[in-house]
Amino acid sequence: MKKDENNEMRIGDIFNSVNGLQRATPRPYLLTRINARLNNPIKNIWENMATFISRPSVVIAGICLFLLVNISVLVYKNSTSTIPAAERSYTTIADEYDDYNNLATIDNIENQQ
């Protein structure tokens, strides 16, 4: 029973919350400012750029360019990695080993004299 009374009170509070509502009114002279802006024939550079960029042909060309750059990066990345990683690591290890042996040989020659 207490839940029903609580629900009734909540519903009553919800209905009473809309009692003081009024119609929204704009600020003074808002319509005058809007009309002045619409009738203003002078556009600055930012409006001209926004108008140009928002054209569908420019948007489609931009998206195609973006996709073309991404695809070319992927293709270039795949074409440069033709040597498997295992072969490169063996070559690097062999080169380092040869350099170490050369240094050890020079040290041995100096120590023997």
N, CA and C atoms as an extended XYZ file, in Angstrom:
339
Properties=species:S:1:pos:R:3:atomname:S:1:resname:S:1:resid:I:1 pbc="F F F"
N         0.798       -1.186        0.000 N   MET     1
C         0.000        0.000        0.000 CA  MET     1
C         0.851        1.265        0.000 C   MET     1
N         1.943        1.188        0.724 N   LYS     2
C         2.784        2.367        0.828 CA  LYS     2
C         3.420        2.698       -0.528 C   LYS     2
N         3.716        1.650       -1.308 N   LYS     3
C         4.298        1.875       -2.626 CA  LYS     3
C         3.312        2.591       -3.536 C   LYS     3
N         2.050        2.217       -3.467 N   ASP     4
C         1.039        2.873       -4.292 CA  ASP     4
C         0.911        4.346       -3.934 C   ASP     4
N         0.944        4.654       -2.644 N   GLU     5
C         0.855        6.056       -2.213 CA  GLU     5
C         2.096        6.826       -2.679 C   GLU     5
N         3.241        6.173       -2.593 N   ASN     6
C         4.481        6.817       -3.024 CA  ASN     6
C         4.443        7.090       -4.531 C   ASN     6
N         3.937        6.127       -5.301 N   ASN     7
C         3.812        6.311       -6.749 CA  ASN     7
C         2.833        7.433       -7.061 C   ASN     7
N         1.733        7.511       -6.324 N   GLU     8
C         0.759        8.580       -6.535 CA  GLU     8
C         1.383        9.945       -6.273 C   GLU     8
N         2.201       10.022       -5.219 N   MET     9
C         2.855       11.292       -4.905 CA  MET     9
C         3.858       11.671       -5.996 C   MET     9
N         4.569       10.687       -6.500 N   ARG    10
C         5.538       10.968       -7.564 CA  ARG    10
C         4.829       11.427       -8.836 C   ARG    10
N         3.743       10.781       -9.158 N   ILE    11
C         2.993       11.178      -10.350 CA  ILE    11
C         2.452       12.591      -10.169 C   ILE    11
N         1.960       12.897       -8.984 N   GLY    12
C         1.469       14.244       -8.715 CA  GLY    12
C         2.577       15.277       -8.823 C   GLY    12
N         3.768       14.946       -8.335 N   ASP    13
C         4.904       15.867       -8.457 CA  ASP    13
C         5.278       16.105       -9.918 C   ASP    13
N         5.205       15.042      -10.698 N   ILE    14
C         5.534       15.173      -12.125 CA  ILE    14
C         4.531       16.086      -12.809 C   ILE    14
N         3.263       15.913      -12.549 N   PHE    15
C         2.236       16.768      -13.159 CA  PHE    15
C         2.366       18.214      -12.674 C   PHE    15
N         2.710       18.413      -11.434 N   ASN    16
C         2.835       19.767      -10.904 CA  ASN    16
C         4.087       20.471      -11.410 C   ASN    16
N         5.053       19.736      -11.895 N   SER    17
C         6.286       20.360      -12.366 CA  SER    17
C         6.077       21.154      -13.653 C   SER    17
N         5.019       20.880      -14.388 N   VAL    18
C         4.768       21.605      -15.639 CA  VAL    18
C         3.819       22.783      -15.439 C   VAL    18
N         3.426       23.082      -14.221 N   ASN    19
C         2.470       24.163      -13.977 CA  ASN    19
C         3.032       25.535      -14.320 C   ASN    19
N         4.290       25.800      -14.054 N   GLY    20
C         4.841       27.137      -14.259 CA  GLY    20
C         5.522       27.335      -15.598 C   GLY    20
N         5.316       26.445      -16.547 N   LEU    21
C         5.980       26.581      -17.846 CA  LEU    21
C         5.386       27.715      -18.652 C   LEU    21
N         6.284       28.405      -19.395 N   GLN    22
C         5.865       29.478      -20.288 CA  GLN    22
C         6.463       29.235      -21.659 C   GLN    22
N         5.907       29.896      -22.615 N   ARG    23
C         6.399       29.757      -23.978 CA  ARG    23
C         7.771       30.427      -24.082 C   ARG    23
N         8.690       29.791      -24.792 N   ALA    24
C        10.025       30.346      -24.972 CA  ALA    24
C         9.955       31.562      -25.885 C   ALA    24
N        10.659       32.605      -25.500 N   THR    25
C        10.682       33.833      -26.309 CA  THR    25
C        12.129       34.161      -26.655 C   THR    25
N        12.365       34.641      -27.875 N   PRO    26
C        13.735       34.984      -28.257 CA  PRO    26
C        14.170       36.297      -27.617 C   PRO    26
N        15.442       36.565      -27.656 N   ARG    27
C        15.964       37.821      -27.141 CA  ARG    27
C        15.447       38.985      -27.979 C   ARG    27
N        15.491       40.161      -27.426 N   PRO    28
C        15.051       41.314      -28.226 CA  PRO    28
C        15.947       41.523      -29.451 C   PRO    28
N        15.379       41.915      -30.525 N   TYR    29
C        16.049       42.227      -31.792 CA  TYR    29
C        16.716       41.019      -32.446 C   TYR    29
N        16.369       39.806      -32.054 N   LEU    30
C        16.966       38.628      -32.673 CA  LEU    30
C        16.573       38.527      -34.142 C   LEU    30
N        15.304       38.727      -34.425 N   LEU    31
C        14.833       38.643      -35.811 CA  LEU    31
C        15.492       39.713      -36.671 C   LEU    31
N        15.710       40.888      -36.114 N   THR    32
C        16.363       41.960      -36.863 CA  THR    32
C        17.799       41.567      -37.207 C   THR    32
N        18.496       40.973      -36.257 N   ARG    33
C        19.885       40.548      -36.515 CA  ARG    33
C        19.952       39.438      -37.560 C   ARG    33
N        19.007       38.510      -37.478 N   ILE    34
C        18.987       37.405      -38.456 CA  ILE    34
C        18.730       37.940      -39.855 C   ILE    34
N        17.768       38.815      -39.983 N   ASN    35
C        17.461       39.390      -41.308 CA  ASN    35
C        18.628       40.214      -41.836 C   ASN    35
N        19.300       40.967      -40.978 N   ALA    36
C        20.445       41.756      -41.421 CA  ALA    36
C        21.560       40.841      -41.909 C   ALA    36
N        21.770       39.750      -41.236 N   ARG    37
C        22.817       38.814      -41.633 CA  ARG    37
C        22.473       38.122      -42.950 C   ARG    37
N        21.210       37.771      -43.135 N   LEU    38
C        20.800       37.124      -44.385 CA  LEU    38
C        20.879       38.076      -45.566 C   LEU    38
N        20.638       39.341      -45.350 N   ASN    39
C        20.647       40.326      -46.438 CA  ASN    39
C        22.030       40.906      -46.695 C   ASN    39
N        23.022       40.544      -45.893 N   ASN    40
C        24.371       41.057      -46.047 CA  ASN    40
C        25.043       40.364      -47.231 C   ASN    40
N        25.331       41.100      -48.325 N   PRO    41
C        25.920       40.452      -49.495 CA  PRO    41
C        27.416       40.178      -49.345 C   PRO    41
N        28.077       40.793      -48.392 N   ILE    42
C        29.519       40.637      -48.239 CA  ILE    42
C        29.807       39.384      -47.413 C   ILE    42
N        30.617       38.500      -47.975 N   LYS    43
C        31.020       37.294      -47.266 CA  LYS    43
C        32.521       37.376      -47.017 C   LYS    43
N        32.930       36.938      -45.863 N   ASN    44
C        34.367       36.941      -45.589 CA  ASN    44
C        34.995       35.675      -46.160 C   ASN    44
N        36.308       35.552      -46.019 N   ILE    45
C        37.032       34.441      -46.637 CA  ILE    45
C        36.643       33.097      -46.040 C   ILE    45
N        36.316       33.071      -44.744 N   TRP    46
C        35.950       31.808      -44.101 CA  TRP    46
C        34.622       31.290      -44.636 C   TRP    46
N        33.691       32.186      -44.887 N   GLU    47
C        32.410       31.754      -45.460 CA  GLU    47
C        32.599       31.245      -46.878 C   GLU    47
N        33.470       31.908      -47.635 N   ASN    48
C        33.744       31.439      -48.999 CA  ASN    48
C        34.404       30.065      -48.997 C   ASN    48
N        35.362       29.860      -48.079 N   MET    49
C        36.016       28.548      -47.995 CA  MET    49
C        35.035       27.469      -47.553 C   MET    49
N        34.188       27.777      -46.591 N   ALA    50
C        33.208       26.798      -46.123 CA  ALA    50
C        32.230       26.442      -47.237 C   ALA    50
N        31.832       27.420      -48.007 N   THR    51
C        30.930       27.164      -49.125 CA  THR    51
C        31.589       26.270      -50.164 C   THR    51
N        32.863       26.536      -50.449 N   PHE    52
C        33.576       25.731      -51.437 CA  PHE    52
C        33.792       24.301      -50.944 C   PHE    52
N        34.212       24.150      -49.700 N   ILE    53
C        34.514       22.825      -49.163 CA  ILE    53
C        33.252       21.985      -49.005 C   ILE    53
N        32.123       22.613      -48.756 N   SER    54
C        30.896       21.848      -48.530 CA  SER    54
C        30.227       21.379      -49.820 C   SER    54
N        30.804       21.708      -50.951 N   ARG    55
C        30.253       21.214      -52.210 CA  ARG    55
C        30.458       19.700      -52.305 C   ARG    55
N        29.483       18.981      -52.832 N   PRO    56
C        29.612       17.518      -52.901 CA  PRO    56
C        30.802       17.046      -53.732 C   PRO    56
N        31.122       17.744      -54.813 N   SER    57
C        32.246       17.317      -55.644 CA  SER    57
C        33.573       17.434      -54.885 C   SER    57
N        33.725       18.467      -54.079 N   VAL    58
C        34.958       18.637      -53.304 CA  VAL    58
C        35.037       17.585      -52.206 C   VAL    58
N        33.912       17.290      -51.577 N   VAL    59
C        33.893       16.279      -50.517 CA  VAL    59
C        34.233       14.908      -51.089 C   VAL    59
N        33.657       14.560      -52.215 N   ILE    60
C        33.932       13.251      -52.842 CA  ILE    60
C        35.390       13.176      -53.277 C   ILE    60
N        35.914       14.253      -53.853 N   ALA    61
C        37.326       14.263      -54.262 CA  ALA    61
C        38.242       14.126      -53.045 C   ALA    61
N        37.906       14.762      -51.940 N   GLY    62
C        38.707       14.656      -50.719 CA  GLY    62
C        38.714       13.250      -50.165 C   GLY    62
N        37.570       12.607      -50.163 N   ILE    63
C        37.481       11.227      -49.671 CA  ILE    63
C        38.278       10.288      -50.572 C   ILE    63
N        38.179       10.480      -51.893 N   CYS    64
C        38.944        9.640      -52.827 CA  CYS    64
C        40.440        9.838      -52.640 C   CYS    64
N        40.870       11.077      -52.435 N   LEU    65
C        42.283       11.346      -52.200 CA  LEU    65
C        42.758       10.689      -50.912 C   LEU    65
N        41.952       10.778      -49.880 N   PHE    66
C        42.284       10.158      -48.594 CA  PHE    66
C        42.437        8.648      -48.751 C   PHE    66
N        41.499        8.006      -49.440 N   LEU    67
C        41.575        6.561      -49.657 CA  LEU    67
C        42.772        6.191      -50.530 C   LEU    67
N        43.061        6.996      -51.540 N   LEU    68
C        44.194        6.729      -52.422 CA  LEU    68
C        45.514        6.787      -51.665 C   LEU    68
N        45.663        7.766      -50.799 N   VAL    69
C        46.887        7.878      -50.003 CA  VAL    69
C        47.020        6.674      -49.068 C   VAL    69
N        45.942        6.282      -48.414 N   ASN    70
C        46.002        5.137      -47.508 CA  ASN    70
C        46.338        3.852      -48.243 C   ASN    70
N        45.736        3.633      -49.390 N   ILE    71
C        46.007        2.421      -50.160 CA  ILE    71
C        47.448        2.417      -50.649 C   ILE    71
N        47.948        3.569      -51.107 N   SER    72
C        49.336        3.614      -51.591 CA  SER    72
C        50.322        3.364      -50.451 C   SER    72
N        50.027        3.832      -49.255 N   VAL    73
C        50.901        3.563      -48.114 CA  VAL    73
C        50.914        2.074      -47.810 C   VAL    73
N        49.760        1.425      -47.842 N   LEU    74
C        49.704       -0.014      -47.583 CA  LEU    74
C        50.450       -0.810      -48.644 C   LEU    74
N        50.294       -0.440      -49.899 N   VAL    75
C        50.969       -1.153      -50.982 CA  VAL    75
C        52.475       -0.943      -50.879 C   VAL    75
N        52.900        0.274      -50.596 N   TYR    76
C        54.335        0.557      -50.474 CA  TYR    76
C        54.930       -0.196      -49.286 C   TYR    76
N        54.194       -0.263      -48.209 N   LYS    77
C        54.677       -0.968      -47.021 CA  LYS    77
C        54.849       -2.455      -47.318 C   LYS    77
N        53.911       -3.052      -48.035 N   ASN    78
C        54.004       -4.475      -48.365 CA  ASN    78
C        55.098       -4.749      -49.381 C   ASN    78
N        55.361       -3.821      -50.291 N   SER    79
C        56.373       -4.070      -51.318 CA  SER    79
C        57.784       -3.904      -50.772 C   SER    79
N        57.994       -3.106      -49.738 N   THR    80
C        59.343       -2.919      -49.200 CA  THR    80
C        59.759       -4.050      -48.287 C   THR    80
N        58.835       -4.791      -47.759 N   SER    81
C        59.193       -5.880      -46.849 CA  SER    81
C        59.203       -7.212      -47.591 C   SER    81
N        60.032       -7.304      -48.654 N   THR    82
C        60.112       -8.556      -49.421 CA  THR    82
C        61.047       -9.551      -48.763 C   THR    82
N        62.029       -9.074      -47.984 N   ILE    83
C        62.946       -9.980      -47.288 CA  ILE    83
C        62.271      -10.413      -45.990 C   ILE    83
N        62.144      -11.701      -45.770 N   PRO    84
C        61.536      -12.143      -44.511 CA  PRO    84
C        62.358      -11.690      -43.312 C   PRO    84
N        61.718      -11.556      -42.208 N   ALA    85
C        62.376      -11.062      -41.002 CA  ALA    85
C        63.451      -12.018      -40.522 C   ALA    85
N        63.266      -13.321      -40.715 N   ALA    86
C        64.245      -14.307      -40.256 CA  ALA    86
C        65.571      -14.145      -41.003 C   ALA    86
N        65.535      -13.917      -42.303 N   GLU    87
C        66.755      -13.753      -43.082 CA  GLU    87
C        67.504      -12.496      -42.672 C   GLU    87
N        66.768      -11.431      -42.425 N   ARG    88
C        67.421      -10.193      -42.012 CA  ARG    88
C        68.108      -10.355      -40.659 C   ARG    88
N        67.465      -11.067      -39.731 N   SER    89
C        68.066      -11.210      -38.415 CA  SER    89
C        69.317      -12.079      -38.474 C   SER    89
N        69.337      -13.135      -39.310 N   TYR    90
C        70.528      -13.964      -39.428 CA  TYR    90
C        71.674      -13.160      -40.028 C   TYR    90
N        71.378      -12.350      -41.013 N   THR    91
C        72.421      -11.538      -41.630 CA  THR    91
C        73.001      -10.568      -40.609 C   THR    91
N        72.163       -9.974      -39.827 N   THR    92
C        72.617       -9.016      -38.832 CA  THR    92
C        73.459       -9.700      -37.768 C   THR    92
N        73.029      -10.858      -37.317 N   ILE    93
C        73.789      -11.589      -36.306 CA  ILE    93
C        75.130      -12.028      -36.871 C   ILE    93
N        75.159      -12.489      -38.120 N   ALA    94
C        76.418      -12.917      -38.740 CA  ALA    94
C        77.366      -11.734      -38.881 C   ALA    94
N        76.870      -10.588      -39.288 N   ASP    95
C        77.714       -9.404      -39.419 CA  ASP    95
C        78.291       -9.004      -38.066 C   ASP    95
N        77.489       -9.032      -37.033 N   GLU    96
C        77.981       -8.669      -35.714 CA  GLU    96
C        79.021       -9.677      -35.222 C   GLU    96
N        78.809      -10.943      -35.521 N   TYR    97
C        79.760      -11.981      -35.110 CA  TYR    97
C        81.102      -11.789      -35.805 C   TYR    97
N        81.065      -11.470      -37.104 N   ASP    98
C        82.301      -11.222      -37.849 CA  ASP    98
C        83.039      -10.017      -37.285 C   ASP    98
N        82.320       -8.961      -36.948 N   ASP    99
C        82.963       -7.787      -36.375 CA  ASP    99
C        83.604       -8.132      -35.043 C   ASP    99
N        82.946       -8.938      -34.241 N   TYR   100
C        83.493       -9.324      -32.942 CA  TYR   100
C        84.757      -10.163      -33.131 C   TYR   100
N        84.753      -11.084      -34.089 N   ASN   101
C        85.938      -11.914      -34.342 CA  ASN   101
C        87.102      -11.071      -34.817 C   ASN   101
N        86.840      -10.072      -35.643 N   ASN   102
C        87.911       -9.197      -36.109 CA  ASN   102
C        88.524       -8.434      -34.945 C   ASN   102
N        87.720       -7.943      -34.044 N   LEU   103
C        88.241       -7.226      -32.894 CA  LEU   103
C        89.037       -8.158      -31.989 C   LEU   103
N        88.516       -9.357      -31.799 N   ALA   104
C        89.228      -10.309      -30.949 CA  ALA   104
C        90.562      -10.675      -31.569 C   ALA   104
N        90.625      -10.805      -32.876 N   THR   105
C        91.876      -11.142      -33.550 CA  THR   105
C        92.883      -10.015      -33.382 C   THR   105
N        92.467       -8.781      -33.517 N   ILE   106
C        93.366       -7.644      -33.355 CA  ILE   106
C        93.886       -7.610      -31.914 C   ILE   106
N        93.017       -7.841      -30.944 N   ASP   107
C        93.448       -7.853      -29.539 CA  ASP   107
C        94.453       -8.968      -29.305 C   ASP   107
N        94.224      -10.120      -29.884 N   ASN   108
C        95.153      -11.243      -29.704 CA  ASN   108
C        96.521      -10.937      -30.293 C   ASN   108
N        96.551      -10.276      -31.434 N   ILE   109
C        97.822       -9.936      -32.074 CA  ILE   109
C        98.586       -8.952      -31.211 C   ILE   109
N        97.885       -7.961      -30.659 N   GLU   110
C        98.544       -6.975      -29.819 CA  GLU   110
C        99.053       -7.615      -28.526 C   GLU   110
N        98.301       -8.543      -27.956 N   ASN   111
C        98.703       -9.168      -26.717 CA  ASN   111
C        99.885      -10.127      -26.929 C   ASN   111
N       100.036      -10.708      -28.100 N   GLN   112
C       101.114      -11.669      -28.355 CA  GLN   112
C       102.456      -10.990      -28.543 C   GLN   112
N       102.482       -9.780      -28.916 N   GLN   113
C       103.760       -9.102      -29.179 CA  GLN   113
C       104.412       -8.600      -27.967 C   GLN   113
